[in-house]
């Protein structure tokens, strides 16, 4: 769900009343004042800021753009607070602006040093004593009061032992094996299993009794809309869950072969290594104190994993690549790492990014809410020439780092980008990007143009040729104008010539899309393809970008039926 979808179903459902986790603000609030309340709410317990929920009359919160709000919050918090902002349309048609604010893992101070928190009615100063973080208990290390060895399934323990061969633990007897992993501990005069042990090897009865929230609900959708054609609810130990989910996804998965010299690369709609990592992250880092299940939606164009509990403290979609790893469930995460199922060093997200970018796809997309997070793995197509280009670079022994892939992928999609735009995509401060960009220039991967702060980066001519994009002809200065008295009468404007083989630039495609909207009241993917000579994927990317920037609104579903109208 995006911040620019005013007709989307909001996770709010019924608008919550003002209180300890919800702030109601009037329509005339400034973005800067709204940012103060968002930071104050983050310093308390997190929650929702609503603008215009109590408004009456013809005006609504539609005039307050989400980008203005996110920018003000970014500035006030020094980039340490990332929120989700969207318009929620009420039954009467009026729009409310909703800002979903996560709880801050540490105190957020304004640039002037002031620290405020929301007390349920007002913003109040926070004293140093009040700001001390409280360590959270590892819920998965708890031993349920009535748990016993009978709660563990011998077949699932054997499955764990098979995984334990990687860590050199398979030679140990069952009890010693589980004790070595920290899954059995002495309690009440006997060895008893922790919740992590039940999550990994529990019997069906033990899972239902102790952690019924460990359920995963799988849905298959034949179309991109909300209706599903198949559902299966799974309450199994984590290794068994992964096996069954992989079966369900692979049964509906497809691949496209890409020939690179003598080798063939299979590009799957959903790469198994990517979705397996995503599922493991969801099961390892979800909040098991919440009585909600993990939901996996398999659409024709994406896989969505909806996870209770949001991202661990301090991690946001805007820093997830760079933030120090956080483990909400340390015991469970440690056991899975020792068994070789998850990355101990916290590089699982990097792995997903790298695999998707190498396959010519967009990176994983995270959307956060106060008590949940959704990960979308998009697969509406891929750039086969980019796949070949990356593979050839690997053959030439020129390793493309993840940062290089992020830059190249963005420039392939957008055509050009400023250093600030590339820094946001890299999730780095702008002053830490010059070395990377200079190195990519030296390797002939990118080129820059423009003076000072107006510098823009594009793909180099060599890379454009390798990707089949063609090299744009250099622009020449127009001849000097003659005096007005010597000018002949202007002839009628000739029809526009056919585009050159390199095709229109992204800026020209955007302009055409907006012109079609002004002329017809809407534009469809097919119409933009025909006007600009694009593929379905290229047109989709341009239209999606215009939606995200707030220029257009998507009506309908699917590539064929969806229409994009002015916002």
CORURRA-V417382 format. One record per residue. N is the residue number from 1. NEAR is the number of other C-alpha atoms within 12 Angstrom. Layout:
# CORURRA-V417382
n->[N N]
near->[NEAR NEAR]
This chain:
# CORURRA-V417382
n->[1 2 3 4 5 6 7 8 9 10 11 12 13 14 15 16 17 18 19 20 21 22 23 24 25 26 27 28 29 30 31 32 33 34 35 36 37 38 39 40 41 42 43 44 45 46 47 48 49 50 51 52 53 54 55 56 57 58 59 60 61 62 63 64 65 66 67 68 69 70 71 72 73 74 75 76 77 78 79 80 81 82 83 84 85 86 87 88 89 90 91 92 93 94 95 96 97 98 99 100 101 102 103 104 105 106 107 108 109 110 111 112 113 114 115 116 117 118 119 120 121 122 123 124 125 126 127 128 129 130 131 132 133 134 135 136 137 138 139 140 141 142 143 144 145 146 147 148 149 150 151 152 153 154 155 156 157 158 159 160 161 162 163 164 165 166 167 168 169 170 171 172 173 174 175 176 177 178 179 180 181 182 183 184 185 186 187 188 189 190 191 192 193 194 195 196 197 198 199 200 201 202 203 204 205 206 207 208 209 210 211 212 213 214 215 216 217 218 219 220 221 222 223 224 225 226 227 228 229 230 231 232 233 234 235 236 237 238 239 240 241 242 243 244 245 246 247 248 249 250 251 252 253 254 255 256 257 258 259 260 261 262 263 264 265 266 267 268 269 270 271 272 273 274 275 276 277 278 279 280 281 282 283 284 285 286 287 288 289 290 291 292 293 294 295 296 297 298 299 300 301 302 303 304 305 306 307 308 309 310 311 312 313 314 315 316 317 318 319 320 321 322 323 324 325 326 327 328 329 330 331 332 333 334 335 336 337 338 339 340 341 342 343 344 345 346 347 348 349 350 351 352 353 354 355 356 357 358 359 360 361 362 363 364 365 366 367 368 369 370 371 372 373 374 375 376 377 378 379 380 381 382 383 384 385 386 387 388 389 390 391 392 393 394 395 396 397 398 399 400 401 402 403 404 405 406 407 408 409 410 411 412 413 414 415 416 417 418 419 420 421 422 423 424 425 426 427 428 429 430 431 432 433 434 435 436 437 438 439 440 441 442 443 444 445 446 447 448 449 450 451 452 453 454 455 456 457 458 459 460 461 462 463 464 465 466 467 468 469 470 471 472 473 474 475 476 477 478 479 480 481 482 483 484 485 486 487 488 489 490 491 492 493 494 495 496 497 498 499 500 501 502 503 504 505 506 507 508 509 510 511 512 513 514 515 516 517 518 519 520 521 522 523 524 525 526 527 528 529 530 531 532 533 534 535 536 537 538 539 540 541 542 543 544 545 546 547 548 549 550 551 552 553 554 555 556 557 558 559 560 561 562 563 564 565 566 567]
near->[29 33 35 35 34 33 25 25 19 28 28 28 13 14 26 20 20 22 21 25 34 36 41 34 32 24 28 18 22 21 32 23 23 38 41 40 46 50 50 45 44 45 42 38 29 36 39 45 48 41 44 33 35 24 22 16 14 13 20 28 37 31 24 33 32 35 26 25 39 36 24 28 39 28 23 32 34 21 28 35 43 43 46 42 42 43 41 38 29 27 13 14 18 26 36 41 47 45 50 46 42 43 40 34 26 26 34 40 30 29 16 11 16 22 30 32 35 33 24 24 19 22 26 21 24 23 16 16 10 17 21 16 16 12 10 17 16 23 29 38 30 32 30 27 14 20 32 29 31 20 35 36 28 21 18 28 35 26 24 37 33 23 26 28 19 17 22 17 25 25 19 19 15 28 27 19 30 36 22 25 35 30 39 36 29 19 18 14 8 14 24 31 40 41 40 44 50 45 49 49 39 41 32 26 21 32 31 20 21 34 38 29 28 42 34 36 30 34 31 33 24 19 23 27 23 20 16 20 17 20 19 23 23 29 35 34 39 39 36 29 32 33 20 24 37 28 17 27 34 24 16 24 26 20 21 21 18 24 18 21 12 11 13 16 22 23 32 33 34 42 34 31 26 36 41 34 34 43 43 37 45 43 43 45 39 43 36 36 25 20 18 23 29 42 34 41 40 43 33 30 32 36 39 38 41 38 43 36 31 39 41 36 36 32 33 37 35 30 28 34 30 24 22 17 27 26 34 33 31 27 29 40 40 30 38 35 27 28 30 25 33 32 26 22 18 25 24 30 38 30 28 37 39 31 33 39 41 40 38 37 42 37 36 37 31 35 34 40 37 37 34 35 36 37 38 37 41 36 37 29 30 37 32 29 27 35 34 31 36 36 29 25 24 16 16 11 10 17 19 29 24 28 32 36 38 38 43 44 42 34 35 38 33 33 34 30 33 30 36 25 24 34 28 27 36 35 28 25 20 20 16 18 25 21 16 29 36 19 19 30 25 14 20 23 35 33 31 29 19 15 10 10 13 15 20 24 34 37 38 29 23 21 31 27 19 25 28 22 27 21 23 22 11 7 7 6 7 7 6 7 10 10 8 10 8 9 10 9 9 9 7 6 8 8 7 7 7 13 18 16 17 22 26 28 29 29 20 19 33 33 21 30 41 30 21 29 28 18 13 17 18 30 37 36 36 28 31 36 29 19 25 31 24 26 23 25 28 35 36 36 34 37 42 30 26 33 29 26 22 29 27 31 33 35 25 21 21 25 33 21 19 23 30 41 29 26 25]
